[in-house]
Structures are given as C-alpha cells and as structure tokens.
Amino acid sequence: MSDTPSTPDKPTASAEAPVHDGSVPRDAAQEFPVQGAPAPSDPHADKYNDPRAHFGRKGWAAVVAILIGASIFTAASIYARRTRLGETTRFWGAPTIEALQLGDHVMLLPLEGSDFEPVELTAFPGLGHLRKALLDERHYDWSTETSDGVSDFCEQASDVQCVRLEFSDPTLRRFPMAQIDLELNHGVVGPTDQSRRVSVNDRVRPALKYQIGLLTHIKQESYDHRD
C-alpha cells in the first residue's frame, strides 16, 4: 500500500460546465434577438397553419349574410331611383308618356300670365330633369285631381303664370304631338283638351317653376348675345 495521499479526481470540463457551441436558445433568441441577424418576415407565420384555426360554418354564414344584405340594398336603391309611371300613365295616357320620354323636339309656349317668346328646348341642358318631374307619379298630389282643365284655373285664379309644353317626333314620327298645360305659381298641370288637371306636390312645384324659368332665361340670354 502506498503512503502517498490520494487526491480527489478533478472534475472534467464536460462535467463542470456545458460545452457552449455558440448557439442561442430559442426563447432567448426571441426575447433578445442577435444584432445584425435578419428579422423573420412574419413573426406569426407559425400560427397560420395552426390546425386548430379553421373557417367554419359561422364564418360562411356571415359571408352569405353580407352578400344577401348587399344584394337587397342594391335592389332597393335601384327601385327607389326608378321612375314610377303607374298613375302618370293613367292620367296622361300612354302616347303622352311616350312623347315625354322620347320626344326629340320640345317647345315651350307662353299662355295666360307669361311674357316671353316661344322657346325651343330640344338641345337645352336640364331638359331631362323636366321630363322626370312630369313622368314620376311620386311628384304629384293625386288627391287634387279634378275633371276641370288648366285653362279654367288660369282664368279664375290670380297671380298665374301659364305655359304650354309641346313634345313631338318630327323625324321618326313614332307618336303624335303631345301638349301639356302648366300653371307654374300653383303647380297645376293637365292635358290641353282640358279634361282634367292635378297639382304637383309641394317639393316639385318650386323646382318645376325654377327649371322652366331657367330655360326661358337661357334662351333670352342667348338671343341677347347673338352675333
């Protein structure tokens, strides 16, 4: 037996401390990114392929509900803007409605209380608004319809401004000439055969007067500035 005292074995390097290979733990790399290292393009890319995330029946139901709602809104909007011709066709008759829609030659003539030269409105801007004002049934107060004509009203009422519109189709001759009498201050309109009349509603009356007055003024200014 040796008298030399035995010394405890020194721990090896592997047992004393883990070998560091230069890599960074994943948690540490996410919390403390290495400077100069390229950042990931999308830090949540691993979540996009998560099998737990799926587009189920509720999602499809929401999409279908949105599409149906958009379709209903579009249809309602188109219907609200569409010109309604039911009552106006009954009142004016189909030939006059066709003349209002398609007449390419339009004349404005003065009657009782009006003082201007006859105006041709064929190519004037704003004629489309005038057509729509007379065509749409929602622009009339049908409770005021009577069997008397506009000329009777122009003779009996005070402060009147009466005019006549003529719509014709001299080129294609698709319909006979249609004539409409209007009293602008009170908003009374009717056919020239004096068989009936009706008032436009309170919203349309000032617009109708303004539109026809504007057309006559434009014609007069064009006449005054002629070469």
Protein Blocks (a to p, Z undefined) as FASTA:
>chain_A
ZZbdcddddddfklmpccdehiacfklmmmmccehiacdfblklmmmmgmkbccdfklmm
mmmmmmmmmmmmmmmmmmmmpccfklmmmmnopklmmmmmmocbdcddddehiacddddf
klgghklmmmmmmmpmklpcfklgcfbdfklmmmmmghiaddddddddfknopaccdddd
ddfklopacdfklpaccdddfklmmmmmmmmmmmmmmmmmmmmmpZZ
